[in-house]
Amino acid sequence: MRTNDAQMLVLSALAEGPLHGYAVNTAIERATGQRLGRGSLSGALARLRDKQLIADLPGDGRRRPVHLTADGRAALRAGLAALADSADLLFETAVPDRIAYQERLGSTDQARAYRQVLLDALDARPGQHLFDWGCGTGGALPALARALTPAGLLLGVDHDPQALHRAAARAADLPRTAVLRADVHRLPLPAGCADLIRADRLFQHLADVPAALAEARRVLRPGGRLAAAEPDWDTLAVDHPDLGTARAWTRHLADRIVRNPVIGRQLPRLAAESGFAVRGVTPVTVLYRDAVEADRVLGLHRNTRRAVAAGYLTERQAADWLDHLARGPFLAAVTVHVVTAEKPDRAAGGR
């Protein structure tokens, strides 16, 4: 370990109060998952004393505690700021444009993997009428149009006019494909007009999931199918030596960032309560091994700053968290549930 790194670890360990040498190493291990070697610890303590960044308190021998001096606290603040600056160079600090975010998310290998499972669950056939709810910029429209062939009908539905403008440009080159600006809680469409409804990460954002499911059941014909892919953000796991910090970060995202964070696990039950027959639930693990790639989806830096502001993380935890994520190796994973449900056929005794 580099000398400066060892000294920063010691300063961080002493931020909460005086500790003797062995306790300093215990605090470092709790935060990083590793202890300093005896030589690294004693060398860091000696250098910090020489710089007057730490000082000894009364005590006997190795049990004598040390504490941060005023200069030591200033050095720690400067060091944490430097860590934050280095993370700023790697991670996005500004909230991305909403449309650009949708486009980049759809282009990732992780999205393509679960979307293929969603397409298979949808099982679109030639000649069917398919509604893509929450179609966004229309990235899925070409593949859906191919599945329906020219005899089918494809309608992309979204409430965002900017996203729908892009979707309309895509739809213009596709046979029997159109877009509609509408709220999925209340659609200007007749009952029983759709064979299939596709929803990709839509329900996690909706204000009233049961109302949207009731609307899906209304516009589907008897025997029609709803296929939806939704994440369960309580399953989000990010590797970090300090498990408490990792859990605090993911808990903040689930508590404060997503409207319906566990809709992935809830959707089968809610669909059944809305009168659907749930035919299948397929979990897909979305895995990230690259911090920059994960940041483009999870907003590692900006959501860390939000977690600090909300009281889930301290400034020191945030700096250590981002520094470790930036240095790697990196691993994060979340489960997306692909749910398939059908409107019962009246001939089979369904409602």
Buried (B, 14 or more C-beta within 10 A) or exposed (E): EEEEBBBBBBBBBBBEEBBBBEBBBBBBBBBBEEBBEEEBBEBBBEBBBEEEBBBEEEEEEEEEBBBBBEBBBEBBBEBBEEBBEBBEEBBBEEEBEEBEBBBBBBEBEBBEBBBEBBBEBBEBBEEBBBBBBBBBBBBBBBEBBEBBBEEBBBBBBBEBEEBBBBBBEBBEEBBBBBBBBBBBBEBEBEEEBBBBBBBBBBBBEBEEBEBBBEBBBBBBBBBBBBBBBBBBBBBBBBBBBBEEBBBBBBBBBBBBBBEBBBBBBBBBEBBEEBBBBBBEBBBBEBEBEEBEBBBBBBBBBBBBBBBBEEEBBBBBBBBBBBBBBBEEEBBBBBBBBBBBBBBBEEEEEBE
